[in-house]
Amino acid sequence: MTSVSILMQLPHLFRYADVGKFTGNANVFLTRAQAKGFVQRVMRGVYINLLRGPVPSIEEVACFLKTPSYISCEWALNHHGILLQSPVVCTVLTLDTAVGASRDIRFGGVTIEFSRISSRLFNGFETKEGFNLAVPEKALLDTIHLRKRIPFEDELELDNINQGQLITLAQDFPAVVRKRVENLINKR
């Protein structure tokens, strides 16, 4: 099998172990494929198959790196038009315990950070364009919960937030988060 025929059988994003199913020496194969410009390394053990199309979005890569996961916080708020500032950190919430600053990844000029969230709060997201993205209300709640404050409070465009859904989703969060949400709603 040629390297092109092997790569045509692999998905757009793939892992080192996937290559091992086709070749006896994945290290040599991947080194040569990188040198020819067929693949791009995202991090140790994770690659982009450039023969399958252009480089995938940051969100697609982020959700592929840890599963199950979804994009939330400032990145999702910006995506939904709630936060107009362009974030430089894409926050990925996961059930995985391997999180923290030492696990952050630099990709496409952005830092992808992973944060663990409890299974009872692992909800409120939709699958779009090949990745999971928090709905605006859940992204706001996740941000308040993780950052311990309401970030950029004076810059939030809350007209696109459904207050009923925000209050419903907030019921699963700790009391301090619910109180901050209540104060935010009352200021409007």
DOMAR-559464 format. One record per residue: residue in three letters; chain; x, y, z of N, C-alpha, C in turn. Coordinates in steps of 0.001 Angstrom, whole numbers. Atoms other than C-alpha are relative to their C-alpha. Layout:
<recs>
REC:ALA:A:X:Y:Z:X:Y:Z:X:Y:Z
...
</recs>
This chain:
<recs>
REC:MET:A:836:-1187:0:0:0:0:880:1250:0
REC:THR:A:-736:-1264:14:1211:3490:-769:-496:883:1141
REC:SER:A:398:-903:-1081:1116:6287:1778:-1292:732:-346
REC:VAL:A:1232:-685:407:-1585:8056:-246:-1205:-919:182
REC:SER:A:1138:922:-141:-3803:4945:-324:-330:-257:1469
REC:ILE:A:247:161:-1443:-3369:4497:3435:-709:1231:539
REC:LEU:A:603:-1235:-504:-4177:8130:4126:-1429:194:-502
REC:MET:A:1360:-131:520:-7280:7970:1927:-991:-858:783
REC:GLN:A:862:839:-837:-8617:5310:4289:-160:567:1410
REC:LEU:A:64:-605:-1329:-8011:7449:7373:-907:1226:-23
REC:PRO:A:854:-1193:-57:-10422:10177:8535:812:1288:10
REC:HIS:A:-644:-1320:9:-9660:13903:8511:869:205:1245
REC:LEU:A:-758:-6:-1255:-8552:13766:12161:194:-1449:414
REC:PHE:A:-249:1381:-384:-6887:10576:13296:1073:-76:1072
REC:ARG:A:-971:241:-1079:-4763:9085:16052:1099:-947:-485
REC:TYR:A:-1149:852:293:-1426:7309:15985:-430:-1463:-140
REC:ALA:A:437:1404:18:-3153:3997:16734:-731:-348:-1294
REC:ASP:A:714:253:1258:-5278:4360:13585:975:-379:-1113
REC:VAL:A:-1007:283:1027:-2130:4325:11421:578:-1394:205
REC:GLY:A:-540:1313:-318:-873:1225:13202:-799:-1147:-576
REC:LYS:A:850:1035:591:-3776:-717:11706:359:-270:-1462
REC:PHE:A:-320:109:1428:-2374:-157:8192:1470:-255:-289
REC:THR:A:-1440:110:264:1387:-211:8595:706:-582:1222
REC:GLY:A:-763:608:-1087:3960:-2061:10653:776:1006:840
REC:ASN:A:-778:-996:-734:5847:1087:11649:-656:1370:-179
REC:ALA:A:746:-1261:77:3567:4049:12308:929:1205:108
REC:ASN:A:-933:-1134:-151:6504:6276:13364:615:396:-1337
REC:VAL:A:-632:-273:1292:8278:5977:10023:-1037:532:-981
REC:PHE:A:1060:-439:910:5024:6322:8090:-377:1460:255
REC:LEU:A:431:-1361:-337:3973:9490:9949:1108:1024:-235
REC:THR:A:-1119:-912:260:7437:11062:9726:100:310:-1487
REC:ARG:A:-75:-201:1453:7501:10549:5969:-1221:765:-524
REC:ALA:A:1222:-690:439:3889:11693:5530:46:1482:380
REC:GLN:A:-160:-1406:-401:4655:14889:7484:985:712:-920
REC:ALA:A:-1013:-601:869:7759:15547:5379:-564:296:-1394
REC:LYS:A:616:-205:1315:5655:15212:2200:-1163:988:52
REC:GLY:A:1107:-946:-138:2999:17582:3591:-1370:-656:-65
REC:PHE:A:1274:720:42:287:14901:3728:-752:84:1324
REC:VAL:A:625:-66:-1327:-348:15167:7468:605:1155:793
REC:GLN:A:-469:-1032:-920:-36:17819:10157:-201:-531:1413
REC:ARG:A:81:459:-1382:708:16956:13774:-669:1078:844
REC:VAL:A:671:-924:-917:-1654:18589:16285:677:-67:1355
REC:MET:A:-702:280:-1254:-77:17054:19370:458:-1448:-68
REC:ARG:A:-490:1371:-7:1571:13809:20301:-1172:-974:-181
REC:GLY:A:990:1023:244:-529:11025:18812:-1241:432:-746
REC:VAL:A:1185:-498:711:-3063:13241:16994:442:753:-1247
REC:TYR:A:-417:-554:1281:-2816:14222:13328:-1197:427:-836
REC:ILE:A:984:-435:985:-4717:15991:10563:403:-597:-1341
REC:ASN:A:-217:574:1320:-5028:14178:7236:-288:1094:-1030
REC:LEU:A:165:-1117:931:-4456:17015:4755:-479:-454:-1383
REC:LEU:A:540:511:1256:-5437:14755:1846:-1526:-48:34
REC:ARG:A:1455:24:-172:-8995:14807:3223:-620:1394:-53
REC:GLY:A:535:-1362:69:-9340:18579:2886:839:957:811
REC:PRO:A:-769:-1007:-728:-8201:21782:4542:36:-304:1495
REC:VAL:A:-133:170:-1450:-7233:22066:8187:-1369:220:640
REC:PRO:A:1312:-164:-642:-10354:21529:10335:-8:1197:952
REC:SER:A:132:-1147:-899:-11689:24274:12584:599:-314:1373
REC:ILE:A:-528:147:-1361:-10268:24865:16042:-987:-792:851
REC:GLU:A:1024:692:-783:-13564:23658:17497:-13:-1500:-293
REC:GLU:A:-17:1423:361:-13442:20363:15573:1193:-704:628
REC:VAL:A:-1215:584:-573:-9879:19710:16679:-144:-115:1516
REC:ALA:A:124:-21:-1459:-10641:20673:20297:-892:-1130:503
REC:CYS:A:920:1060:-438:-13594:18283:20592:534:-1390:-332
REC:PHE:A:-601:1294:342:-11605:15495:18909:1046:-413:1040
REC:LEU:A:-1094:296:-921:-8768:15771:21436:-473:-684:1275
REC:LYS:A:561:632:-1204:-10969:14838:24400:-1462:-305:-265
REC:THR:A:1412:363:147:-14238:12951:24251:-459:-702:1266
REC:PRO:A:958:-967:532:-16865:13427:25423:389:1416:419
REC:SER:A:-322:-1385:-313:-16535:17191:25341:-885:952:-795
REC:TYR:A:677:-1047:751:-18089:20459:24211:703:1330:236
REC:ILE:A:-595:-1327:-65:-16930:24031:23546:-927:893:818
REC:SER:A:835:-861:-829:-18117:26567:26107:750:1278:376
REC:CYS:A:-546:-1232:-587:-17320:29749:28059:119:1118:-1033
REC:GLU:A:-125:-1190:833:-16015:32850:26280:-22:-318:-1493
REC:TRP:A:-40:382:1427:-15421:31020:22986:-1421:-190:-532
REC:ALA:A:1384:237:423:-19053:29867:22773:-813:1294:78
REC:LEU:A:718:-1281:-108:-20347:33253:23983:309:881:-1205
REC:ASN:A:-377:-770:1184:-18416:34927:21164:-654:-586:-1251
REC:HIS:A:604:675:1159:-19679:32364:18650:-1482:356:-134
REC:HIS:A:1433:-319:0:-23283:33171:19654:-281:1507:-45
REC:GLY:A:194:-1445:56:-22713:36947:19556:-343:636:1331
REC:ILE:A:281:-536:-1342:-23141:37394:23317:1189:819:486
REC:LEU:A:-1235:-696:-357:-19529:38450:23851:666:428:-1301
REC:LEU:A:-540:-503:1259:-18123:40683:21140:1517:-86:-72
REC:GLN:A:-1455:157:11:-14480:40340:22200:361:-1360:-571
REC:SER:A:-479:1276:556:-12580:37665:20289:945:-653:998
REC:PRO:A:-864:666:-975:-11157:35212:22801:1209:-653:-665
REC:VAL:A:-1197:685:485:-7691:33709:22399:138:-1378:643
REC:VAL:A:30:1300:-653:-8571:30678:24519:-1324:-669:-331
REC:CYS:A:1187:812:284:-11003:27978:23406:-146:-985:1159
REC:THR:A:219:848:-1176:-12423:26311:26526:-826:-1216:-386
REC:VAL:A:663:1271:272:-13380:22663:26189:-347:-626:1339
REC:LEU:A:441:656:-1229:-15451:21105:28958:-147:-1486:-264
REC:THR:A:-44:1447:183:-15050:17390:29438:-243:-703:1330
REC:LEU:A:122:836:-1192:-15722:14581:31883:1345:-609:378
REC:ASP:A:-1346:542:-196:-12073:13530:31564:679:721:1162
REC:THR:A:-696:-613:-1135:-9934:14134:34651:1382:545:-380
REC:ALA:A:-1323:-472:444:-6747:14818:32643:-145:1409:-580
REC:VAL:A:189:-1388:399:-7143:18608:32559:998:876:747
REC:GLY:A:-877:-947:-681:-5285:21713:33701:964:645:-972
REC:ALA:A:-880:-800:855:-2757:24179:32340:1067:-843:-700
REC:SER:A:-1043:829:618:-170:21454:31663:-532:-781:-1200
REC:ARG:A:622:748:1108:-2624:19845:29218:-492:923:-1120
REC:ASP:A:415:-948:1036:-3345:23025:27216:766:-277:-1289
REC:ILE:A:-584:227:1319:-2661:22790:23477:-34:1314:-772
REC:ARG:A:-19:-1149:917:-1595:25565:21081:-286:-534:-1396
REC:PHE:A:367:429:1351:-3275:25181:17705:-641:1179:-714
REC:GLY:A:589:-1056:810:-4063:27689:14991:51:1374:643
REC:GLY:A:-139:-1295:-653:-2837:30632:17069:-887:176:1222
REC:VAL:A:917:-39:-1138:-5241:29758:19882:445:-1038:1028
REC:THR:A:-236:987:-1050:-4807:28021:23218:-1301:-751:237
REC:ILE:A:1154:841:-317:-7193:25118:23701:213:-487:1427
REC:GLU:A:-104:412:-1403:-7801:24636:27426:-1108:-991:314
REC:PHE:A:959:1025:-386:-9537:21648:28963:-333:157:1469
REC:SER:A:468:-78:-1378:-11630:21883:32104:-990:-1120:241
REC:ARG:A:918:1093:-351:-13464:19115:33875:-1284:604:553
REC:ILE:A:1292:-401:-532:-17154:19494:34610:-703:-1261:488
REC:SER:A:671:1186:-552:-19317:17186:36698:-1031:-531:-999
REC:SER:A:921:638:943:-21552:14751:34866:-1407:590:87
REC:ARG:A:1347:-592:-110:-24708:16434:36228:-92:1338:-728
REC:LEU:A:-20:-1263:732:-23633:19674:34487:410:-183:-1463
REC:PHE:A:-426:281:1373:-22568:17968:31255:-1233:-101:-899
REC:ASN:A:1199:-94:828:-25521:19134:29166:-67:1406:-592
REC:GLY:A:193:-1352:520:-26849:22178:27336:873:340:-1193
REC:PHE:A:-800:-254:1207:-24902:21789:24096:-663:-658:-1197
REC:GLU:A:523:521:1262:-25726:21102:20458:1180:-398:-877
REC:THR:A:-1026:396:962:-23748:19317:17766:-206:815:-1267
REC:LYS:A:56:-842:1198:-22973:21728:14927:1326:-113:-729
REC:GLU:A:-1196:-67:843:-20497:21542:12057:1133:-906:485
REC:GLY:A:-1010:961:-403:-18695:18520:13479:550:173:1399
REC:PHE:A:-459:-158:-1382:-18320:19684:17098:-1190:338:884
REC:ASN:A:1043:-317:-974:-20370:20180:20259:240:1408:539
REC:LEU:A:-90:-1395:-436:-21102:23800:21233:-1105:285:1000
REC:ALA:A:981:-360:-1020:-22822:25047:24385:-981:1021:-556
REC:VAL:A:983:-1025:354:-26060:26945:23847:379:1262:782
REC:PRO:A:-442:-1248:-643:-25684:30634:24843:-210:30:1517
REC:GLU:A:311:-27:-1432:-27351:30218:28229:953:-893:793
REC:LYS:A:-907:937:-685:-25214:27211:29173:1428:524:-19
REC:ALA:A:-1348:-574:78:-22036:28946:27974:176:1084:1068
REC:LEU:A:-68:-1037:-1025:-22815:31885:30275:101:-623:1387
REC:LEU:A:-47:681:-1295:-23473:29564:33222:1346:-683:236
REC:ASP:A:-1303:660:-128:-20320:27544:32569:1093:1021:299
REC:THR:A:-1009:-1041:-205:-18283:30752:32416:-48:513:1428
REC:ILE:A:151:-482:-1381:-19672:32038:35709:490:-1062:979
REC:HIS:A:-393:1110:-875:-19132:28622:37298:1523:-198:29
REC:LEU:A:-1438:267:66:-15539:28150:36096:859:1204:392
REC:ARG:A:-807:-1206:-250:-14303:31752:36361:-306:626:1354
REC:LYS:A:414:-494:-1320:-16077:32396:39701:-458:1455:-18
REC:ARG:A:501:-1370:143:-17424:35696:38362:-684:108:-1365
REC:ILE:A:585:-265:1306:-19331:37215:35461:1041:781:-796
REC:PRO:A:-1056:-694:746:-16627:38062:32928:-567:1040:-957
REC:PHE:A:373:-1045:964:-16873:41242:30854:-1482:370:143
REC:GLU:A:1430:-198:-257:-20249:41942:32482:-579:1175:-780
REC:ASP:A:511:-1184:702:-20586:45397:30907:66:-149:-1520
REC:GLU:A:-128:191:1443:-19764:44004:27440:-858:-1141:-539
REC:LEU:A:834:1112:442:-22250:41129:27313:-1261:517:-691
REC:GLU:A:1217:-320:755:-25037:41385:24718:-1058:-1028:392
REC:LEU:A:909:984:-569:-27760:39666:26737:-1355:-93:-699
REC:ASP:A:1273:53:726:-30582:40289:24252:-235:-1366:-641
REC:ASN:A:133:1316:627:-29884:36870:22682:-74:-1141:1021
REC:ILE:A:98:1005:-1057:-30140:35078:26036:-1473:-210:338
REC:ASN:A:1357:357:-396:-33385:33260:26797:-1:-119:1528
REC:GLN:A:-26:-22:-1469:-33981:34141:30473:-631:-1242:613
REC:GLY:A:651:1200:-524:-36339:31220:31013:917:-1210:-47
REC:GLN:A:-926:1123:135:-33830:28717:29700:1208:185:922
REC:LEU:A:-1127:-291:-893:-31042:30432:31673:-343:-404:1433
REC:ILE:A:423:329:-1369:-32985:30061:34928:-186:-1504:162
REC:THR:A:191:1456:-54:-33925:26453:34127:1339:-723:73
REC:LEU:A:-1322:641:0:-30335:25453:33328:774:295:1282
REC:ALA:A:-728:-405:-1209:-29065:27316:36402:-364:-845:1212
REC:GLN:A:447:783:-1157:-31026:25006:38741:995:-1092:391
REC:ASP:A:-968:1058:-309:-28303:22334:38490:1316:542:544
REC:PHE:A:-1255:-614:-431:-25506:24779:39368:-51:349:1483
REC:PRO:A:-32:-400:-1406:-24351:25744:42877:-728:1329:240
REC:ALA:A:775:-1183:-379:-26242:28488:44731:713:1296:-366
REC:VAL:A:-742:-1233:305:-23475:31057:44190:-141:370:-1486
REC:VAL:A:182:-267:1433:-23846:30713:40406:-1418:510:-243
REC:ARG:A:1396:-446:156:-27633:31016:40627:-182:1435:487
REC:LYS:A:93:-1362:-550:-27249:34159:42752:608:1013:-970
REC:ARG:A:-624:-906:976:-24874:35760:40218:-883:182:-1234
REC:VAL:A:911:-83:1144:-27313:34949:37412:-1195:876:353
REC:GLU:A:1139:-814:-456:-30184:36449:39407:374:1479:27
REC:ASN:A:-475:-1399:-30:-28164:39645:39993:173:557:-1409
REC:LEU:A:-201:-433:1398:-27277:39812:36295:-1346:311:-667
REC:ILE:A:1331:-210:585:-30929:39480:35255:-647:1255:574
REC:ASN:A:624:-1149:-661:-32052:42097:37783:616:1327:-432
REC:LYS:A:-670:-1224:450:-29510:44635:36425:-500:458:-1353
REC:ARG:A:444:-323:1365:-31069:44536:32948:-1089:975:3
</recs>
